[in-house]
Every structure is written in C-alpha cells, then in structure tokens.
Amino acid sequence: MTVKKLSVFFIATVLLAVSPVSMAQHARDDFRIAWSIYVGWMPWAYADSQGVVDKWADKYGIDIDLVQVNDYVESINQYTSGNVDGVTATNMDALTLPAASGVDTTVIILGDYSNGNDGVVLKNARSLKDIRGRQVNLVQYSVSDYLLSRALESVGLSQRDVSPVNTADADIVGAFANPDVTAAVTWNPQLSVISNMPEANMIFSSKQIPREILDLTIVNTDVLKANPDLGKALAGAWYETMAKMAADDPKALSIMAEAAGTDLAGYRKQLAATHLYSDPANAAALMTDPELLDTMKKVARFSFEQGLLGPSAPGPDVIGIRTPAGVYGNRGNIKLRFDPRFTTHVEQAK
C-alpha cells in the first residue's frame, strides 16, 4: 500500500515544506486526519458518519475533520506534505514515506495486523514458483512489495525473478481483468475481487507472516506534543467503535461495509482475514513487546535494500525507530515512534 520515495525532488520539497511547520506547532483546536478505504480502517468511516469522532472531539474541546482520500498513497503524501495532521498507514509506509522524509511521526493506534488481507494472486497457477518470469502488478515499493519479497524468499526466489509493474490500488482490479495480466499483489477489498476472477488463485498471503503488516493511525509528533488531547480523542473514538465490532454489531458493520463498497457478508469475510486489536490492552501489549521492534528492524532492512530510505541512506538504521522496548537505528534521528499512552489512557478509563 508507497511509491518509491516519489523522487529526490519531492523529498526535498517536503522537507522544506514541513520543517518550518513542525517548529511552529502550538496549541490548536482544529485538526484534519486522512484515511483511505481498507478493511482495518473502515471503523473511521463509521466513527465519522455516526458522530463518534465529534462526540470525543467535543469532550476535549477540539474539532477533528476526518478526510477520506480515495488513493492510499496520496493520503500519505497529504500527511507528509503537512496538509493533514495524521493519516492511516501501514508500519512500513509510515517509515518509508513520512519518517524517511524527515516528518517526525507517532503511532497512536495500532489497529490490527493483516492476517490474510494482503495476498499474491496468480492466474493459471497452483504453485508460487510459477511466478518466475512473470510481470507482477502491484503498488510498487509498498507493503505489497514487502509481501512479494517475503513470498519469493519462501520458495528460494528473489525479486530479480519477476518484473514489477507499478499499479495504483484504485486501478489494480481493472488491470487484473486484462487477460495479459497474470500476477498481482494487493490488499482488500481489491484482493477479494481479483482472487474471485476466472482462473485466479491466491497463492500466498499475509497470514503466512503474522504481525508483520500492521495497520496504524499516525499523527505528526510535534502536533501531538502541542495537542495531546488530539491523541486522547482519536483513541477514545476508535475504541468506542472497536466495542461495536467486538460485539459484532450488524448495524455498525453494515455501515462500514457500505462505505467500503461491499455488503455485510463481504465485509465480514475481509474481517476474517484481519486480526483486530479491539481490546486496547492487547494493542498496548504489542506496542510494548520487543517483537514489534524486531519486526520494524526487518521492515527497515527491506526498505533500505529497496532504496526507500532515501538515496544517500548509509544503512537500514539511518532512521531511529522508538518503541517502549527500545530504539532501533539512529538515536539522533528518531522519526518514528510507537506510543501506547493514548491506548493505555482509554484502557484505564474503562
């Protein structure tokens, strides 16, 4: 779900654009958070449309505008350029776009991990080894590329054995419908559509690499420091909505399904491939677990090998990643932080 550092020019532009902003952060009462359609982020659609976000924002005397952006990569670009204060993103994309572009970023909600919601689909094939020599449509340099790399490793292949074709998430269903396209990597809801096409088989999925593809809500660290009530309001709204999901509330799930362009049965099928952290205590536990830091080391190594940490990055540890279990990378350049305080605040308020 990232384009390859977009370009050196874009990075330079972003750094110039966001550096003055980050230095000038102060107490505010209005904020914008971007999100895009994905099974694990549809709770934001419900929380927005049903007034849950407004309720929690009012509790803290602030205003939060949730902004839906149809293209996932564009939503992160909007965050990286400072047009919004936060965004939904995966752990890899949080590292390789905003953090690698110099935007100090804090993870306030660890919502779920993909447990089959991301997959490799081939036509006329039953074995992953059949992917050798094929063109593979995917959002290049995203978690789809990470999943592809992990899949190829499992059968002794590498990315040199395939030819990636960069395809926007909004276009991948149409692309896979073309008879000439025989391999794709994507996420739900697009994954459900293409895997049900004629002669298509999902050969490998994120279920085989649990807790590696994490779905997050991230916020600009400087904005959050100046406005901690933003984190409290977002976490409160999120976990109120999670309670609906934990109760399997059909009305709430139907609203999410409709916003995602599917029906209740279809959305439940996607949820079955998602490990939701509906209990804030479980989410906080993963944030503090050393396993998370180990996962981020793995993600950083892949990102460096793909050139996603910038053209002059000397190694995978160029960016500091802080979790409660410790720091990986450059302690003088910490740009990605996992902060369980807001999740814990909700748990303690129960």
C-alpha positions, 0 to 999 in steps of 0.5 A: 500500500508507497511509491518509491520515495516519489523522487529526490525532488519531492523529498526535498520539497517536503522537507522544506515544506514541513520543517518550518511547520513542525517548529511552529506547532502550538496549541490548536483546536482544529485538526484534519486526519486522512484515511483511505478505504481498507478493511482495518480502517473502515471503523473511521468511516463509521466513527465519522458518519455516526458522530463518534469522532465529534462526540470525543472531539467535543469532550476535549474541546477540539474539532477533528475533520476526518478526510477520506482520500480515495488513493492510499498513497496520496493520503500519505503524501497529504500527511507528509506534505503537512496538509493533514495532521495524521493519516492511516498507514501501514508500519512500513509506509509510515517509515518509508514515506513520512519518517524517511522524509524527515516528518517526525511521526507517532503511532497512536493506534495500532489497529490490527495486523493483516492476517490474510488481507494482503495476498499474491494472486496468480492466474493459471497457477497452483504453485508460487514458483510459477511466478518466475518470469512473470510481470507482477502488478502491484503498488510498487515499493509498498507493503505489497512489495514487502509481501512479494519479497517475503513470498519469493524468499519462501520458495528460494526466489528473489525479486530479480525473478519477476518484473514489477509493474507499478499499479495504483490500488484504485486501478489494480482490479481493472488491470487484473481483468486484462487477460495479459495480466497474470500476477498481482499483489494487493490488499482488500477489498481489491484482493477479494475481487481479483482472487474471485476472477476466472482462473485466479488463485491466491497463492500466498498471503499475509497470514503466512507472516503474522504481525508483520503488516500492521495497520496504524493511525499516525499523527505528526509528533510535534502536533501531538506534543502541542495537542495531546488531547488530539491523541486522547480523542482519536483513541477514545473514538476508535475504541468506542467503535472497536466495542461495536465490532467486538460485539459484532454489531450488524448495524455498525458493520453494515455501515462500514461495509457500505462505505467500503463498497461491499455488503455485510457478508463481504465485509465480514469475510475481509474481517476474517482475514484481519486480526483486530486489536479491539481490546486496547490492552492487547494493542498496548501489549504489542506496542510494548513487546520487543517483537514489534521492534524486531519486526520494524528492524526487518521492515527497515532492512527491506526498505533500505535494500529497496532504496526507500530510505532515501538515496544517500541512506548509509544503512537500514538504521539511518532512521531511529525507530522508538518503541517502549522496548527500545530504539532501533537505528539512529538515536539522533534521528528518531522519526518514528515512534510507537506510543501506547499512552493514548491506548493505555489512557482509554484502557484505564478509563474503562 
